[in-house]
Every structure is written in structure tokens, then in C-alpha cells.
Amino acid sequence: MADYEALLETSDVLASRDTLKMLERSLYDEKNGRLWQRGTKGQWTPVRSKGKGRAA
């Protein structure tokens, strides 16, 4: 059942142009080292990368 639900969710993502655009932008940001993480108190801080274009 979990596999079927995952398939339906994947189908929903692929059917949405807006979601695909956001995913494409997110991958571009990740490749260029622009990542953020939420701290324990809810604040957002940039992730320091180790190496070229990759997150820690």
C-alpha cells in the first residue's frame, strides 16, 4: 500500500508545473551551495558547505 501511495504522490508532483519549477529551482540552489537549515529555536541559518557546490 505504501508503494501505491508513493506512486500517487509522485504522479501529483509530476502533474504540477508549479511544483516542478520549485523543484528545479531548489536543485539549482543546492548545486550552488545556497542551502538553509532551521535551528532548534526556529531561526534559519545558512548551511556551510564542504567542497564546491555541495552541502555538508
PyMOL Python script that loads the backbone (N, CA, C, O; Angstrom):
from pymol import cmd

cmd.read_pdbstr("""\
ATOM      1  N   MET A   1       0.822  -1.193   0.000  1.00  0.00           N
ATOM      2  CA  MET A   1       0.000   0.000   0.000  1.00  0.00           C
ATOM      3  C   MET A   1       0.870   1.264   0.000  1.00  0.00           C
ATOM      4  O   MET A   1       0.542   2.244  -0.668  1.00  0.00           O
ATOM      5  N   ALA A   2       1.972   1.238   0.745  1.00  0.00           N
ATOM      6  CA  ALA A   2       2.856   2.407   0.804  1.00  0.00           C
ATOM      7  C   ALA A   2       3.441   2.719  -0.577  1.00  0.00           C
ATOM      8  O   ALA A   2       3.587   3.886  -0.942  1.00  0.00           O
ATOM      9  N   ASP A   3       3.773   1.679  -1.339  1.00  0.00           N
ATOM     10  CA  ASP A   3       4.307   1.895  -2.686  1.00  0.00           C
ATOM     11  C   ASP A   3       3.280   2.570  -3.584  1.00  0.00           C
ATOM     12  O   ASP A   3       3.624   3.448  -4.377  1.00  0.00           O
ATOM     13  N   TYR A   4       2.034   2.166  -3.461  1.00  0.00           N
ATOM     14  CA  TYR A   4       0.968   2.753  -4.272  1.00  0.00           C
ATOM     15  C   TYR A   4       0.777   4.228  -3.908  1.00  0.00           C
ATOM     16  O   TYR A   4       0.632   5.070  -4.793  1.00  0.00           O
ATOM     17  N   GLU A   5       0.777   4.541  -2.611  1.00  0.00           N
ATOM     18  CA  GLU A   5       0.633   5.928  -2.178  1.00  0.00           C
ATOM     19  C   GLU A   5       1.800   6.778  -2.675  1.00  0.00           C
ATOM     20  O   GLU A   5       1.605   7.922  -3.083  1.00  0.00           O
ATOM     21  N   ALA A   6       3.005   6.227  -2.643  1.00  0.00           N
ATOM     22  CA  ALA A   6       4.180   6.946  -3.147  1.00  0.00           C
ATOM     23  C   ALA A   6       4.037   7.207  -4.642  1.00  0.00           C
ATOM     24  O   ALA A   6       4.392   8.284  -5.122  1.00  0.00           O
ATOM     25  N   LEU A   7       3.523   6.236  -5.371  1.00  0.00           N
ATOM     26  CA  LEU A   7       3.302   6.400  -6.811  1.00  0.00           C
ATOM     27  C   LEU A   7       2.291   7.516  -7.081  1.00  0.00           C
ATOM     28  O   LEU A   7       2.492   8.330  -7.982  1.00  0.00           O
ATOM     29  N   LEU A   8       1.211   7.555  -6.306  1.00  0.00           N
ATOM     30  CA  LEU A   8       0.211   8.611  -6.481  1.00  0.00           C
ATOM     31  C   LEU A   8       0.789   9.983  -6.166  1.00  0.00           C
ATOM     32  O   LEU A   8       0.513  10.949  -6.877  1.00  0.00           O
ATOM     33  N   GLU A   9       1.589  10.079  -5.108  1.00  0.00           N
ATOM     34  CA  GLU A   9       2.199  11.355  -4.758  1.00  0.00           C
ATOM     35  C   GLU A   9       3.182  11.808  -5.836  1.00  0.00           C
ATOM     36  O   GLU A   9       3.243  12.993  -6.164  1.00  0.00           O
ATOM     37  N   THR A  10       3.942  10.877  -6.378  1.00  0.00           N
ATOM     38  CA  THR A  10       4.870  11.204  -7.460  1.00  0.00           C
ATOM     39  C   THR A  10       4.107  11.702  -8.675  1.00  0.00           C
ATOM     40  O   THR A  10       4.524  12.660  -9.326  1.00  0.00           O
ATOM     41  N   SER A  11       3.007  11.064  -8.975  1.00  0.00           N
ATOM     42  CA  SER A  11       2.169  11.471 -10.096  1.00  0.00           C
ATOM     43  C   SER A  11       1.644  12.891  -9.892  1.00  0.00           C
ATOM     44  O   SER A  11       1.617  13.689 -10.829  1.00  0.00           O
ATOM     45  N   ASP A  12       1.228  13.202  -8.668  1.00  0.00           N
ATOM     46  CA  ASP A  12       0.738  14.545  -8.362  1.00  0.00           C
ATOM     47  C   ASP A  12       1.826  15.593  -8.577  1.00  0.00           C
ATOM     48  O   ASP A  12       1.564  16.663  -9.127  1.00  0.00           O
ATOM     49  N   VAL A  13       3.037  15.284  -8.145  1.00  0.00           N
ATOM     50  CA  VAL A  13       4.156  16.218  -8.304  1.00  0.00           C
ATOM     51  C   VAL A  13       4.458  16.441  -9.779  1.00  0.00           C
ATOM     52  O   VAL A  13       4.625  17.579 -10.216  1.00  0.00           O
ATOM     53  N   LEU A  14       4.527  15.366 -10.540  1.00  0.00           N
ATOM     54  CA  LEU A  14       4.861  15.475 -11.955  1.00  0.00           C
ATOM     55  C   LEU A  14       3.767  16.183 -12.756  1.00  0.00           C
ATOM     56  O   LEU A  14       4.046  16.741 -13.818  1.00  0.00           O
ATOM     57  N   ALA A  15       2.537  16.168 -12.264  1.00  0.00           N
ATOM     58  CA  ALA A  15       1.425  16.814 -12.966  1.00  0.00           C
ATOM     59  C   ALA A  15       1.365  18.315 -12.683  1.00  0.00           C
ATOM     60  O   ALA A  15       0.645  19.040 -13.369  1.00  0.00           O
ATOM     61  N   SER A  16       2.095  18.782 -11.701  1.00  0.00           N
ATOM     62  CA  SER A  16       2.038  20.192 -11.309  1.00  0.00           C
ATOM     63  C   SER A  16       3.240  20.959 -11.861  1.00  0.00           C
ATOM     64  O   SER A  16       4.376  20.726 -11.448  1.00  0.00           O
ATOM     65  N   ARG A  17       2.986  21.857 -12.778  1.00  0.00           N
ATOM     66  CA  ARG A  17       4.073  22.667 -13.350  1.00  0.00           C
ATOM     67  C   ARG A  17       4.736  23.538 -12.289  1.00  0.00           C
ATOM     68  O   ARG A  17       5.956  23.698 -12.280  1.00  0.00           O
ATOM     69  N   ASP A  18       3.927  24.094 -11.400  1.00  0.00           N
ATOM     70  CA  ASP A  18       4.485  24.956 -10.345  1.00  0.00           C
ATOM     71  C   ASP A  18       5.422  24.178  -9.434  1.00  0.00           C
ATOM     72  O   ASP A  18       6.497  24.663  -9.082  1.00  0.00           O
ATOM     73  N   THR A  19       5.016  22.970  -9.051  1.00  0.00           N
ATOM     74  CA  THR A  19       5.858  22.157  -8.178  1.00  0.00           C
ATOM     75  C   THR A  19       7.151  21.779  -8.872  1.00  0.00           C
ATOM     76  O   THR A  19       8.213  21.796  -8.250  1.00  0.00           O
ATOM     77  N   LEU A  20       7.083  21.439 -10.151  1.00  0.00           N
ATOM     78  CA  LEU A  20       8.286  21.093 -10.901  1.00  0.00           C
ATOM     79  C   LEU A  20       9.229  22.283 -11.013  1.00  0.00           C
ATOM     80  O   LEU A  20      10.446  22.118 -10.929  1.00  0.00           O
ATOM     81  N   LYS A  21       8.681  23.483 -11.202  1.00  0.00           N
ATOM     82  CA  LYS A  21       9.517  24.682 -11.251  1.00  0.00           C
ATOM     83  C   LYS A  21      10.211  24.920  -9.921  1.00  0.00           C
ATOM     84  O   LYS A  21      11.389  25.273  -9.887  1.00  0.00           O
ATOM     85  N   MET A  22       9.473  24.723  -8.806  1.00  0.00           N
ATOM     86  CA  MET A  22      10.078  24.900  -7.489  1.00  0.00           C
ATOM     87  C   MET A  22      11.166  23.856  -7.237  1.00  0.00           C
ATOM     88  O   MET A  22      12.203  24.174  -6.656  1.00  0.00           O
ATOM     89  N   LEU A  23      10.940  22.622  -7.665  1.00  0.00           N
ATOM     90  CA  LEU A  23      11.955  21.581  -7.504  1.00  0.00           C
ATOM     91  C   LEU A  23      13.198  21.891  -8.324  1.00  0.00           C
ATOM     92  O   LEU A  23      14.321  21.701  -7.856  1.00  0.00           O
ATOM     93  N   GLU A  24      12.996  22.367  -9.545  1.00  0.00           N
ATOM     94  CA  GLU A  24      14.127  22.719 -10.399  1.00  0.00           C
ATOM     95  C   GLU A  24      14.946  23.840  -9.758  1.00  0.00           C
ATOM     96  O   GLU A  24      16.177  23.791  -9.758  1.00  0.00           O
ATOM     97  N   ARG A  25      14.271  24.837  -9.219  1.00  0.00           N
ATOM     98  CA  ARG A  25      14.961  25.945  -8.556  1.00  0.00           C
ATOM     99  C   ARG A  25      15.704  25.450  -7.315  1.00  0.00           C
ATOM    100  O   ARG A  25      16.825  25.881  -7.045  1.00  0.00           O
ATOM    101  N   SER A  26      15.080  24.549  -6.566  1.00  0.00           N
ATOM    102  CA  SER A  26      15.717  24.010  -5.369  1.00  0.00           C
ATOM    103  C   SER A  26      16.977  23.237  -5.709  1.00  0.00           C
ATOM    104  O   SER A  26      17.983  23.360  -5.010  1.00  0.00           O
ATOM    105  N   LEU A  27      16.941  22.444  -6.768  1.00  0.00           N
ATOM    106  CA  LEU A  27      18.125  21.697  -7.179  1.00  0.00           C
ATOM    107  C   LEU A  27      19.232  22.637  -7.629  1.00  0.00           C
ATOM    108  O   LEU A  27      20.406  22.403  -7.338  1.00  0.00           O
ATOM    109  N   TYR A  28      18.862  23.706  -8.343  1.00  0.00           N
ATOM    110  CA  TYR A  28      19.836  24.706  -8.772  1.00  0.00           C
ATOM    111  C   TYR A  28      20.492  25.355  -7.551  1.00  0.00           C
ATOM    112  O   TYR A  28      21.712  25.507  -7.499  1.00  0.00           O
ATOM    113  N   ASP A  29      19.665  25.739  -6.567  1.00  0.00           N
ATOM    114  CA  ASP A  29      20.195  26.345  -5.351  1.00  0.00           C
ATOM    115  C   ASP A  29      21.122  25.379  -4.616  1.00  0.00           C
ATOM    116  O   ASP A  29      22.184  25.782  -4.140  1.00  0.00           O
ATOM    117  N   GLU A  30      20.732  24.114  -4.520  1.00  0.00           N
ATOM    118  CA  GLU A  30      21.550  23.113  -3.831  1.00  0.00           C
ATOM    119  C   GLU A  30      22.893  22.935  -4.527  1.00  0.00           C
ATOM    120  O   GLU A  30      23.927  22.851  -3.865  1.00  0.00           O
ATOM    121  N   LYS A  31      22.888  22.878  -5.837  1.00  0.00           N
ATOM    122  CA  LYS A  31      24.134  22.706  -6.585  1.00  0.00           C
ATOM    123  C   LYS A  31      25.064  23.900  -6.418  1.00  0.00           C
ATOM    124  O   LYS A  31      26.282  23.771  -6.532  1.00  0.00           O
ATOM    125  N   ASN A  32      24.481  25.061  -6.147  1.00  0.00           N
ATOM    126  CA  ASN A  32      25.277  26.278  -5.981  1.00  0.00           C
ATOM    127  C   ASN A  32      25.521  26.637  -4.525  1.00  0.00           C
ATOM    128  O   ASN A  32      25.965  27.743  -4.220  1.00  0.00           O
ATOM    129  N   GLY A  33      25.231  25.702  -3.625  1.00  0.00           N
ATOM    130  CA  GLY A  33      25.559  25.887  -2.226  1.00  0.00           C
ATOM    131  C   GLY A  33      24.651  26.815  -1.448  1.00  0.00           C
ATOM    132  O   GLY A  33      25.005  27.245  -0.350  1.00  0.00           O
ATOM    133  N   ARG A  34      23.496  27.132  -1.990  1.00  0.00           N
ATOM    134  CA  ARG A  34      22.564  28.024  -1.293  1.00  0.00           C
ATOM    135  C   ARG A  34      21.546  27.189  -0.521  1.00  0.00           C
ATOM    136  O   ARG A  34      20.421  26.976  -0.973  1.00  0.00           O
ATOM    137  N   LEU A  35      21.965  26.722   0.652  1.00  0.00           N
ATOM    138  CA  LEU A  35      21.109  25.897   1.496  1.00  0.00           C
ATOM    139  C   LEU A  35      20.946  26.531   2.864  1.00  0.00           C
ATOM    140  O   LEU A  35      21.852  27.197   3.365  1.00  0.00           O
ATOM    141  N   TRP A  36      19.783  26.320   3.463  1.00  0.00           N
ATOM    142  CA  TRP A  36      19.463  26.841   4.780  1.00  0.00           C
ATOM    143  C   TRP A  36      18.950  25.707   5.653  1.00  0.00           C
ATOM    144  O   TRP A  36      18.385  24.729   5.162  1.00  0.00           O
ATOM    145  N   GLN A  37      19.157  25.857   6.953  1.00  0.00           N
ATOM    146  CA  GLN A  37      18.614  24.885   7.891  1.00  0.00           C
ATOM    147  C   GLN A  37      17.952  25.629   9.041  1.00  0.00           C
ATOM    148  O   GLN A  37      18.347  26.742   9.388  1.00  0.00           O
ATOM    149  N   ARG A  38      16.945  25.001   9.622  1.00  0.00           N
ATOM    150  CA  ARG A  38      16.250  25.606  10.748  1.00  0.00           C
ATOM    151  C   ARG A  38      16.881  25.131  12.043  1.00  0.00           C
ATOM    152  O   ARG A  38      17.039  23.929  12.254  1.00  0.00           O
ATOM    153  N   GLY A  39      17.242  26.062  12.907  1.00  0.00           N
ATOM    154  CA  GLY A  39      17.853  25.730  14.181  1.00  0.00           C
ATOM    155  C   GLY A  39      16.827  25.280  15.204  1.00  0.00           C
ATOM    156  O   GLY A  39      15.628  25.262  14.925  1.00  0.00           O
ATOM    157  N   THR A  40      17.296  24.918  16.381  1.00  0.00           N
ATOM    158  CA  THR A  40      16.413  24.404  17.427  1.00  0.00           C
ATOM    159  C   THR A  40      15.427  25.454  17.930  1.00  0.00           C
ATOM    160  O   THR A  40      14.364  25.107  18.445  1.00  0.00           O
ATOM    161  N   LYS A  41      15.770  26.732  17.785  1.00  0.00           N
ATOM    162  CA  LYS A  41      14.872  27.810  18.221  1.00  0.00           C
ATOM    163  C   LYS A  41      14.042  28.376  17.071  1.00  0.00           C
ATOM    164  O   LYS A  41      13.362  29.389  17.238  1.00  0.00           O
ATOM    165  N   GLY A  42      14.093  27.732  15.912  1.00  0.00           N
ATOM    166  CA  GLY A  42      13.283  28.147  14.782  1.00  0.00           C
ATOM    167  C   GLY A  42      13.921  29.140  13.834  1.00  0.00           C
ATOM    168  O   GLY A  42      13.309  29.511  12.833  1.00  0.00           O
ATOM    169  N   GLN A  43      15.131  29.578  14.121  1.00  0.00           N
ATOM    170  CA  GLN A  43      15.803  30.536  13.243  1.00  0.00           C
ATOM    171  C   GLN A  43      16.423  29.807  12.043  1.00  0.00           C
ATOM    172  O   GLN A  43      16.839  28.654  12.149  1.00  0.00           O
ATOM    173  N   TRP A  44      16.474  30.496  10.917  1.00  0.00           N
ATOM    174  CA  TRP A  44      17.090  29.925   9.704  1.00  0.00           C
ATOM    175  C   TRP A  44      18.524  30.415   9.599  1.00  0.00           C
ATOM    176  O   TRP A  44      18.799  31.600   9.785  1.00  0.00           O
ATOM    177  N   THR A  45      19.441  29.493   9.298  1.00  0.00           N
ATOM    178  CA  THR A  45      20.849  29.835   9.134  1.00  0.00           C
ATOM    179  C   THR A  45      21.382  29.145   7.883  1.00  0.00           C
ATOM    180  O   THR A  45      20.942  28.046   7.547  1.00  0.00           O
ATOM    181  N   PRO A  46      22.333  29.787   7.186  1.00  0.00           N
ATOM    182  CA  PRO A  46      22.900  29.138   6.005  1.00  0.00           C
ATOM    183  C   PRO A  46      23.708  27.906   6.397  1.00  0.00           C
ATOM    184  O   PRO A  46      24.352  27.875   7.445  1.00  0.00           O
ATOM    185  N   VAL A  47      23.663  26.907   5.546  1.00  0.00           N
ATOM    186  CA  VAL A  47      24.442  25.686   5.755  1.00  0.00           C
ATOM    187  C   VAL A  47      25.820  25.918   5.171  1.00  0.00           C
ATOM    188  O   VAL A  47      25.950  26.348   4.024  1.00  0.00           O
ATOM    189  N   ARG A  48      26.834  25.640   5.941  1.00  0.00           N
ATOM    190  CA  ARG A  48      28.202  25.769   5.440  1.00  0.00           C
ATOM    191  C   ARG A  48      28.525  24.548   4.597  1.00  0.00           C
ATOM    192  O   ARG A  48      28.283  23.414   5.012  1.00  0.00           O
ATOM    193  N   SER A  49      29.067  24.782   3.421  1.00  0.00           N
ATOM    194  CA  SER A  49      29.372  23.667   2.527  1.00  0.00           C
ATOM    195  C   SER A  49      30.811  23.198   2.689  1.00  0.00           C
ATOM    196  O   SER A  49      31.703  23.984   3.010  1.00  0.00           O
ATOM    197  N   LYS A  50      31.020  21.926   2.466  1.00  0.00           N
ATOM    198  CA  LYS A  50      32.351  21.330   2.455  1.00  0.00           C
ATOM    199  C   LYS A  50      32.655  20.937   1.023  1.00  0.00           C
ATOM    200  O   LYS A  50      32.250  19.864   0.576  1.00  0.00           O
ATOM    201  N   GLY A  51      33.338  21.761   0.325  1.00  0.00           N
ATOM    202  CA  GLY A  51      33.631  21.450  -1.072  1.00  0.00           C
ATOM    203  C   GLY A  51      32.814  22.324  -2.007  1.00  0.00           C
ATOM    204  O   GLY A  51      31.975  23.115  -1.577  1.00  0.00           O
ATOM    205  N   LYS A  52      33.071  22.166  -3.258  1.00  0.00           N
ATOM    206  CA  LYS A  52      32.479  23.031  -4.255  1.00  0.00           C
ATOM    207  C   LYS A  52      31.030  22.667  -4.541  1.00  0.00           C
ATOM    208  O   LYS A  52      30.746  21.591  -5.068  1.00  0.00           O
ATOM    209  N   GLY A  53      30.109  23.573  -4.188  1.00  0.00           N
ATOM    210  CA  GLY A  53      28.722  23.421  -4.549  1.00  0.00           C
ATOM    211  C   GLY A  53      27.955  22.319  -3.845  1.00  0.00           C
ATOM    212  O   GLY A  53      26.851  21.977  -4.270  1.00  0.00           O
ATOM    213  N   ARG A  54      28.500  21.761  -2.793  1.00  0.00           N
ATOM    214  CA  ARG A  54      27.795  20.687  -2.081  1.00  0.00           C
ATOM    215  C   ARG A  54      27.612  21.073  -0.627  1.00  0.00           C
ATOM    216  O   ARG A  54      28.457  21.742  -0.034  1.00  0.00           O
ATOM    217  N   ALA A  55      26.499  20.642  -0.065  1.00  0.00           N
ATOM    218  CA  ALA A  55      26.232  20.932   1.344  1.00  0.00           C
ATOM    219  C   ALA A  55      26.955  19.940   2.236  1.00  0.00           C
ATOM    220  O   ALA A  55      27.378  18.870   1.798  1.00  0.00           O
ATOM    221  N   ALA A  56      27.083  20.319   3.481  1.00  0.00           N
ATOM    222  CA  ALA A  56      27.725  19.451   4.468  1.00  0.00           C
ATOM    223  C   ALA A  56      26.881  18.240   4.772  1.00  0.00           C
ATOM    224  O   ALA A  56      27.273  17.402   5.585  1.00  0.00           O
TER     225      ALA A  56
END
""", "prot")
cmd.dss("prot")
cmd.show_as("cartoon", "prot")
cmd.util.cbc("prot")
cmd.orient("prot")
